[in-house]
């Protein structure tokens, strides 16, 4: 995930999407609360992945970029996750197979913590809380 969208790129994509189009890099940097240099770096990455288009200094999200942002927003609405947890998740080496199975396959807290080697980061605890919250109650 971090190859395409990390938390700063998500902020930048949100800024591009929310500003009047087309927009300029300085406006994106200001809205995303980052430096112009950082905005340039991340906009370049987003352009390489076809998420934004940049022409004559103008920046716009592509149709795919808008869909990606909508999908991410839907996920963030459905899954209780903080910005810090999202940042950790986008920077982790935790296998996506573990993460992708959390919503379909019940795993005990101990099983998740055993499978996730990066427990120092807090990701193991977050994943365990998410699974425990989604676990069907036995009434």
Secondary structure as UniProt FT lines:
FT   TURN            2..4
FT   HELIX           7..18
FT   HELIX           25..31
FT   TURN            32..33
FT   HELIX           36..48
FT   TURN            49..50
FT   STRAND          52..55
FT   TURN            56..57
FT   STRAND          58..61
FT   HELIX           63..78
FT   HELIX           83..91
FT   HELIX           96..101
FT   TURN            102..104
FT   HELIX           109..115
FT   HELIX           119..121
FT   HELIX           123..134
//
